[in-house]
């Protein structure tokens, strides 16, 4: 160890070296529609993604929450689990979780040192063929596969980065292919219609897999039905084979009852907000039933109850303060914004809401703002630390067009934006600060809240 450096700090610096090496590559938002380089790297490393069983998760919204639900249910069965999700909120390690906890800095660095020479070899092969070197996400996916093989895990819950067919995660073959709601997003990469996007996402369906789908637009469902009939063992869909029977709001979240293909799970305490999270939970139960017993075996009640009782989904309708009520929600596209609007009404009683908002440049900012219009009284436009964030001054002009200039303020520093929002809340009325519009903003604010909590401890 470096003199006068704690072991924890030493490994944190080493993990930062890994992150820096990845960030030096073509960035995550510039994903290349190709699978061959990832497959080549995985092959040279002995195909670590084949060392365990896989549940593959795609869709537009709800992928991370659904992946977390699935992983929690599997862990309660006594299985050693891996979970690969993206993006992270605070630290890269969050993307690769072992038994529900982010991979340690030490393991991350050690596995990286093992695969780095092979990464360099594939880079050289690509460049000699006139192609671009491996991208951030191509290397990240294989690093994740290697981390999980090193652990080792029994099962990996694998969230796609973007799309499905040519996504780097698709070198793995899922026993179960899970589809959260499909909507318009990343249209420059995935297609300009729901049908085209669904076609790309349906690429994760592998021969003999069981397909589990949430409620979908007709044009998306028709694609999944056709692909499943051609390739999969069976298809189970929301509304027909499983569904939320009921959900009622309680102080900590909601009480949910679910019907699955093989039974009912009643009066489950779920400490997260939003009706969509109940739907994600139902989807996860169906996925785990498919994985454990081919969708013919019920999960034990105690397993489901325990899994739901301590479930969390950071950055998704997450309450980080009660006084004042402060909600973080990573709604970054129109469908996510619609879910937020619905939750503010049904879960939080339509509070006097002040929005703290930053949006990334590639997003449909105008549509997102228009959806939020009626649910917020005032807006503070800020700017996350992401290089892709729309400059606050620029976004404020668009916000003034949508909301009216009298409802819009600009505070480029998110921490100061939160302080200003608190001053705008009426003292004798149910009110809330809602941080939304960008996952990077939510992650930045979540980190601020963690620092505050540590200082108060």
C-alpha positions in Angstrom: 0.0 0.0 0.0 1.0 3.6 -0.6 2.4 5.0 2.7 -0.2 6.8 4.9 -3.0 5.7 2.6 -5.8 3.6 4.1 -6.6 0.3 2.3 -10.1 1.6 1.5 -8.7 4.8 -0.1 -6.1 2.8 -2.0 -8.6 0.6 -3.6 -10.9 3.6 -4.3 -8.0 5.2 -6.3 -7.5 1.9 -8.2 -11.2 1.7 -9.0 -11.0 5.3 -10.3 -8.2 4.2 -12.6 -10.5 1.6 -14.1 -13.3 4.2 -14.6 -10.9 6.7 -16.2 -9.7 4.0 -18.6 -13.2 3.3 -19.6 -14.2 6.9 -19.9 -11.3 7.5 -22.3 -13.2 5.4 -24.8 -16.1 6.3 -27.1 -18.7 7.4 -24.6 -21.9 5.6 -23.6 -24.3 7.8 -25.4 -22.4 7.0 -28.7 -23.1 3.3 -28.6 -22.2 1.5 -31.9 -24.8 -0.8 -33.5 -22.4 -3.8 -33.6 -22.0 -7.0 -31.6 -19.0 -8.6 -33.2 -16.2 -6.8 -31.2 -17.9 -7.6 -27.8 -18.3 -11.2 -28.9 -14.7 -11.4 -29.9 -13.5 -10.0 -26.6 -15.8 -12.3 -24.7 -14.5 -15.3 -26.7 -10.9 -14.5 -26.0 -11.7 -14.4 -22.3 -13.4 -17.8 -22.3 -17.0 -16.5 -22.6 -17.5 -15.6 -19.0 -21.2 -14.8 -19.7 -21.8 -18.5 -20.1 -20.6 -19.3 -16.6 -24.1 -18.7 -15.1 -27.7 -18.5 -16.0 -29.1 -15.2 -17.3 -32.4 -13.2 -17.0 -32.2 -10.5 -19.7 -34.2 -7.3 -19.3 -35.0 -4.7 -21.9 -37.7 -2.0 -22.5 -37.8 1.8 -22.4 -38.8 2.7 -18.8 -38.6 0.6 -15.6 -35.7 -1.6 -16.6 -33.5 -0.9 -13.6 -36.3 -1.1 -11.0 -37.6 -4.4 -12.6 -34.0 -5.8 -12.6 -33.7 -4.9 -8.9 -37.0 -6.6 -8.1 -36.0 -9.8 -9.9 -32.6 -9.9 -8.3 -34.0 -9.4 -4.8 -36.5 -12.2 -5.3 -33.7 -14.5 -6.6 -31.5 -13.7 -3.6 -34.3 -14.5 -1.2 -34.3 -18.0 -2.8 -30.7 -18.4 -1.6 -29.1 -18.0 -5.0 -25.9 -16.0 -5.4 -26.9 -13.2 -7.7 -25.3 -10.7 -10.1 -27.1 -7.6 -11.3 -25.8 -5.5 -14.2 -27.7 -2.2 -14.7 -27.0 1.2 -16.2 -26.4 4.1 -15.8 -25.1 4.5 -12.3 -26.2 7.3 -10.0 -23.1 8.0 -8.0 -20.3 5.4 -8.6 -19.5 3.1 -11.5 -19.5 0.0 -9.2 -23.3 0.3 -8.8 -23.6 -1.1 -12.3 -22.2 -4.5 -11.2 -23.8 -5.8 -8.0 -23.0 -9.0 -6.2 -25.7 -10.3 -3.8 -27.3 -6.8 -3.9 -24.2 -4.8 -3.1 -22.0 -2.9 -5.6 -18.8 -4.8 -6.5 -15.9 -3.8 -4.3 -13.2 -1.5 -5.6 -10.6 -4.3 -5.0 -12.5 -6.9 -7.1 -13.3 -4.4 -9.8 -9.6 -3.4 -10.2 -8.3 -7.0 -10.0 -10.6 -8.3 -12.6 -9.8 -5.3 -14.8 -6.1 -6.0 -14.6 -6.8 -9.6 -15.8 -8.8 -8.6 -18.9 -7.0 -5.3 -19.8 -4.3 -7.0 -22.0 -7.0 -8.8 -24.0 -9.0 -5.6 -24.4 -5.8 -4.1 -25.9 -5.5 -7.0 -28.3 -9.0 -6.6 -29.6 -8.5 -2.8 -29.9 -5.4 -3.5 -32.1 -7.4 -6.0 -34.2 -10.2 -3.5 -34.8 -7.9 -0.7 -35.6 -5.8 -2.8 -38.1 -9.1 -3.6 -39.8 -10.0 0.1 -40.0 -12.6 0.0 -37.3 -13.1 1.9 -34.1 -11.6 0.5 -30.9 -13.9 -1.0 -28.3 -16.3 1.6 -26.8 -17.0 2.4 -23.2 -20.0 0.1 -23.0 -18.5 -2.7 -25.0 -15.7 -3.0 -22.5 -17.9 -2.4 -19.5 -20.3 -5.2 -20.5 -17.5 -7.7 -20.7 -15.8 -6.4 -17.6 -19.2 -7.1 -15.9 -19.4 -10.6 -17.3 -15.9 -11.3 -16.0 -16.7 -9.8 -12.5 -19.7 -12.1 -12.2 -17.8 -15.2 -13.4 -15.0 -14.4 -10.9 -17.5 -14.2 -8.0 -18.9 -16.6 -9.1 -22.7 -16.1 -9.3 -25.6 -18.6 -9.9 -27.7 -16.2 -12.0 -27.2 -12.8 -13.6 -30.0 -10.2 -14.0 -28.8 -8.4 -17.0 -30.2 -5.0 -18.1 -29.5 -4.0 -21.7 -27.6 -0.7 -22.3 -29.7 0.3 -25.3 -32.1 -1.6 -27.5 -31.3 -5.3 -27.5 -30.4 -6.9 -30.8 -26.9 -5.3 -31.2 -26.5 -4.2 -27.5 -23.3 -5.5 -26.1 -25.2 -7.4 -23.4 -26.7 -9.6 -26.1 -23.7 -11.8 -26.4 -25.3 -13.5 -23.3 -28.2 -15.8 -23.8 -31.1 -15.3 -21.4 -33.2 -18.2 -20.1 -35.9 -15.5 -19.6 -36.3 -12.4 -21.7 -38.2 -9.6 -19.9 -39.8 -6.6 -21.5 -40.7 -3.5 -19.6 -43.0 -0.9 -21.4 -41.6 0.0 -24.8 -42.0 3.7 -25.9 -40.2 6.3 -28.1 -36.7 7.0 -26.9 -33.2 7.0 -28.4 -34.9 7.2 -31.8 -31.7 8.2 -33.5 -30.4 4.7 -32.7 -33.3 2.4 -32.3 -35.8 3.5 -34.9 -38.4 6.2 -35.4 -41.5 4.2 -34.6 -42.6 2.0 -31.7 -42.6 -1.0 -34.0 -39.0 -0.4 -35.1 -37.9 0.0 -31.5 -39.7 -3.1 -30.5 -38.0 -5.0 -33.3 -34.6 -4.0 -32.1 -35.4 -4.8 -28.5 -36.9 -8.2 -29.4 -33.4 -9.3 -30.4 -32.8 -10.5 -26.8 -35.3 -13.4 -27.3 -33.1 -16.5 -27.7 -34.2 -20.0 -28.7 -36.1 -21.8 -26.0 -36.4 -18.7 -23.8 -39.5 -17.8 -21.8 -40.7 -14.3 -22.7 -42.4 -12.1 -20.1 -43.8 -8.8 -21.2 -45.5 -5.9 -19.4 -48.4 -4.1 -20.9 -47.4 -2.8 -24.4 -48.7 -0.6 -27.2 -50.3 -2.9 -29.8 -47.6 -2.2 -32.4 -44.9 -3.4 -29.9 -46.8 -6.4 -28.7 -47.4 -7.6 -32.2 -43.6 -7.7 -32.7 -43.0 -9.6 -29.5 -45.8 -12.1 -30.2 -44.3 -12.8 -33.6 -40.7 -13.2 -32.4 -41.8 -15.3 -29.4 -43.8 -17.6 -31.7 -40.8 -18.1 -33.9 -38.1 -18.4 -31.3 -39.3 -18.8 -27.7 -40.7 -21.6 -25.6 -43.6 -19.5 -24.4 -44.8 -15.9 -23.9 -46.6 -14.5 -20.8 -48.1 -11.0 -21.0 -49.5 -8.5 -18.5 -53.2 -8.5 -18.2 -53.6 -12.0 -19.6 -51.1 -14.1 -17.5 -50.3 -11.8 -14.6 -51.3 -8.4 -13.3 -51.6 -6.1 -10.4 -54.9 -6.8 -8.6 -54.8 -3.8 -6.4 -52.5 -1.2 -4.9 -53.3 1.3 -2.2 -51.1 4.1 -0.9 -49.6 3.9 2.6 -47.2 6.1 4.5 -44.1 4.2 3.4 -45.2 3.4 -0.2 -48.0 1.1 -1.1 -49.8 -2.2 -0.3 -49.9 -4.4 -3.4 -51.8 -7.6 -4.5 -50.6 -9.5 -7.5 -52.0 -12.3 -9.7 -49.5 -14.4 -11.5 -49.8 -17.4 -13.9 -49.8 -19.8 -11.0 -51.4 -18.0 -8.0 -52.0 -14.8 -6.1 -49.8 -12.8 -3.7 -51.9 -10.6 -1.5 -51.4 -7.6 0.7 -47.7 -7.1 0.1 -46.0 -4.1 1.7 -43.9 -2.3 -1.0 -41.9 0.6 0.4 -41.6 2.5 -2.9 -44.0 5.0 -4.5 -45.8 4.9 -7.9 -48.3 2.6 -9.4 -45.8 1.7 -12.1 -43.6 0.2 -9.4 -46.4 -2.2 -8.6 -46.5 -3.2 -12.3 -42.7 -3.6 -12.3 -43.1 -5.9 -9.2 -45.7 -8.0 -11.0 -43.4 -8.3 -14.0 -40.6 -9.4 -11.8 -42.6 -12.1 -10.0 -43.7 -13.5 -13.4 -40.0 -13.5 -14.5 -38.8 -15.3 -11.4 -41.6 -17.9 -11.7 -40.5 -18.5 -15.2 -36.9 -18.8 -14.2 -37.4 -21.0 -11.1 -40.1 -23.4 -12.4 -40.9 -22.6 -16.0 -43.9 -20.5 -15.0 -45.6 -23.5 -13.5 -44.5 -23.2 -9.9 -45.6 -20.7 -7.3 -43.0 -18.7 -5.3 -43.3 -19.2 -1.5 -45.3 -16.3 0.1 -42.6 -15.7 2.6 -40.0 -15.2 -0.2 -42.1 -12.6 -2.0 -43.1 -10.8 1.2 -39.6 -10.5 2.5 -38.2 -9.4 -0.9 -40.8 -6.7 -1.3 -40.6 -5.5 2.3 -37.0 -4.2 2.0 -37.0 -3.3 -1.7 -35.5 0.0 -2.8 -35.0 1.7 -6.1 -32.7 4.7 -5.7 -33.6 7.7 -7.8 -37.0 6.4 -8.7 -39.7 8.4 -6.8 -37.2 8.3 -3.9 -38.0 10.4 -0.9 -34.7 11.7 0.5 -36.2 14.3 2.9 -39.5 14.7 4.8 -39.0 18.3 5.9 -39.2 19.6 3.3 -40.5 16.7 1.3 -37.9 16.1 -1.3 -38.4 13.6 -4.1 -35.8 12.4 -6.6 -37.2 10.9 -9.8 -35.0 10.0 -12.8 -37.7 10.8 -15.4 -35.8 11.6 -18.5 -38.2 11.0 -21.3 -42.0 11.7 -21.9 -43.2 8.3 -20.6 -41.1 8.7 -17.5 -42.5 12.2 -17.0 -46.1 10.9 -17.3 -45.4 8.3 -14.6 -44.0 11.0 -12.3 -47.1 13.2 -12.9 -49.4 10.3 -12.1 -47.5 9.5 -8.9 -47.5 13.1 -7.6 -51.2 13.0 -7.8 -52.0 9.4 -6.6 -49.1 8.8 -4.2 -48.3 12.3 -2.9 -51.8 14.0 -3.0 -50.9 16.7 -5.6 -48.6 18.8 -3.4 -47.5 22.4 -4.1 -44.5 21.2 -6.2 -41.4 23.1 -7.1 -39.4 21.4 -9.8 -35.6 21.4 -9.9 -34.8 20.3 -13.5 -31.9 19.6 -15.8 -32.2 17.7 -19.1 -29.6 16.2 -21.4 -29.1 17.5 -24.9 -30.2 14.4 -26.7 -33.6 14.2 -25.0 -37.0 15.6 -26.1 -36.9 18.4 -23.6 -39.9 20.3 -24.8 -42.2 17.2 -24.6 -40.9 16.4 -21.2 -41.5 19.9 -19.9 -45.0 20.1 -21.4 -46.0 16.9 -19.5 -44.8 18.4 -16.2 -46.5 21.7 -16.7 -49.8 21.2 -14.8 -48.2 19.3 -11.8 -45.7 22.0 -10.8 -46.2 25.6 -9.6 -42.7 26.8 -10.1 -39.6 25.6 -11.8 -35.9 26.1 -11.1 -33.8 25.3 -14.1 -30.3 24.0 -13.2 -27.5 22.1 -14.8 -26.1 18.7 -13.9 -22.4 18.2 -14.1 -22.7 16.0 -17.2 -21.1 17.5 -20.3 -24.3 16.5 -22.1 -26.5 18.7 -20.0 -28.4 21.5 -21.8 -26.9 24.8 -20.4 -29.2 26.2 -17.8 -29.6 29.5 -19.6 -30.6 27.7 -22.8 -33.0 25.3 -21.1 -34.6 28.2 -19.2 -35.6 29.9 -22.5 -37.4 26.8 -23.5 -39.0 26.4 -20.1 -40.2 30.0 -20.2 -41.9 29.3 -23.5 -43.7 26.3 -22.0 -44.5 27.5 -18.5 -44.4 31.3 -18.8 -41.4 33.3 -17.6 -43.0 34.2 -14.3 -42.8 30.5 -13.2 -39.2 29.9 -14.2 -36.0 30.7 -12.2 -32.4 29.8 -13.1 -29.8 28.5 -10.6 -27.0 26.7 -12.4 -25.6 25.0 -9.2 -27.9 22.1 -8.2 -27.2 22.6 -4.5 -28.2 26.2 -4.6 -31.2 25.3 -6.7 -32.4 23.0 -3.9 -31.9 25.8 -1.3 -33.8 28.3 -3.5 -36.6 25.7 -4.0 -37.0 25.3 -0.3 -37.6 29.0 0.1 -40.4 28.9 -2.4 -42.5 26.3 -0.5 -45.5 27.7 1.3 -45.3 27.0 5.1 -48.9 26.0 5.7 -49.6 23.8 2.7 -48.6 20.3 1.6 -45.6 20.9 -0.6 -42.6 19.2 -2.2 -39.3 19.7 -4.0 -39.1 17.4 -7.0 -35.7 16.8 -8.7 -36.1 15.4 -12.1 -35.4 15.5 -15.9 -32.0 13.8 -15.8 -30.4 10.7 -14.2 -27.2 12.6 -13.9 -28.9 15.4 -11.9 -30.6 12.9 -9.7 -27.3 11.1 -9.0 -25.6 14.4 -8.2 -28.3 15.4 -5.7 -28.4 12.0 -4.2 -24.6 12.3 -3.6 -25.1 15.7 -2.0 -27.8 14.2 0.3 -25.4 11.4 1.3 -22.7 13.9 2.2 -25.1 15.9 4.3 -26.2 12.7 6.1 -22.6 11.8 6.8 -21.8 15.3 8.2 -24.9 15.1 10.5 -24.0 11.7 11.8 
